[in-house]
Amino acid sequence: MLDTRYIASIYWDKELGEKLKALRGARSVRAISEKTAIAGERISHQYIHMLEDPERYDHSASTVSFQKISVLLEALGSGIEDFFDTAITTVSIAS
């Protein structure tokens, strides 16, 4: 298993955005934003919208910090393993 302390960011795409939106379900992005503040780092509702639908925004992030996604998943009552559908995280290093 990979020690996640060494992961700085995650490449973000439409598929991950759809997973995030499915996890949120009927809860509002503002409510989730409030929960992220309690979890340790406020993530704005605008940023959450951008993550859920990255193709809609011209300046959407191509990567998301591992810390941000961890806090967001905690606020959603999920874990990184569940989000990526595996207990093992694979890392690829660009050369």
C-alpha positions in Angstrom: 0.0 0.0 0.0 1.2 3.5 -0.8 1.8 6.0 2.0 -0.5 8.9 0.9 1.7 11.4 2.7 3.8 11.4 -0.5 0.9 12.3 -2.8 0.7 16.0 -3.7 -2.1 16.0 -6.3 -4.5 13.9 -8.3 -5.1 14.4 -12.0 -8.8 15.4 -12.3 -11.2 14.7 -15.1 -14.9 14.4 -15.9 -15.2 10.9 -14.6 -13.9 11.8 -11.2 -16.2 14.8 -11.2 -19.2 12.6 -11.9 -18.2 10.3 -9.0 -17.9 13.3 -6.7 -21.3 14.5 -7.7 -22.8 11.1 -7.2 -21.3 11.0 -3.7 -22.9 14.3 -2.9 -26.3 13.1 -4.0 -29.1 15.5 -3.0 -27.0 17.5 -0.5 -26.3 21.0 -1.5 -22.8 22.1 -2.4 -23.1 24.9 0.2 -23.8 22.3 2.9 -20.8 20.3 1.8 -18.7 23.4 1.8 -19.7 24.0 5.4 -18.8 20.5 6.3 -15.3 20.9 4.7 -14.6 23.8 7.1 -15.4 21.5 10.0 -13.1 18.8 8.5 -10.2 21.2 8.4 -10.2 23.3 5.2 -13.1 25.2 3.8 -13.6 24.3 0.1 -15.9 26.8 -1.6 -19.1 25.8 -3.2 -17.9 27.3 -6.5 -14.8 25.0 -6.4 -16.9 22.0 -5.6 -19.1 22.8 -8.7 -16.0 23.2 -10.8 -14.8 19.8 -9.6 -18.1 18.1 -10.4 -18.3 19.5 -13.9 -14.7 20.4 -15.0 -15.6 20.6 -18.7 -18.1 23.4 -18.0 -15.5 25.8 -16.7 -12.7 27.4 -18.8 -10.2 27.6 -15.9 -11.0 24.2 -14.2 -8.2 22.5 -12.4 -6.4 19.7 -14.2 -5.1 18.5 -10.9 -6.5 18.7 -7.4 -4.4 18.7 -4.2 -4.6 15.4 -2.4 -5.3 17.4 0.8 -8.4 19.1 -0.7 -9.9 15.9 -2.1 -9.3 14.1 1.2 -11.1 16.9 3.2 -13.9 16.9 0.6 -14.3 13.2 0.8 -14.3 13.3 4.6 -17.1 15.9 4.5 -19.0 13.6 2.2 -18.6 10.7 4.6 -16.4 8.7 2.2 -12.8 7.7 2.0 -10.1 7.9 -0.7 -10.2 4.1 -1.1 -13.9 4.1 -1.8 -13.6 7.0 -4.2 -11.1 5.3 -6.3 -12.8 1.9 -5.9 -9.6 0.2 -4.6 -7.6 0.0 -1.4 -4.4 0.3 -3.4 -3.5 3.7 -5.0 -1.4 3.5 -8.2 1.0 6.3 -8.9 2.4 7.1 -12.3 5.3 9.4 -12.6 5.7 11.5 -15.8 9.2 11.4 -17.2 
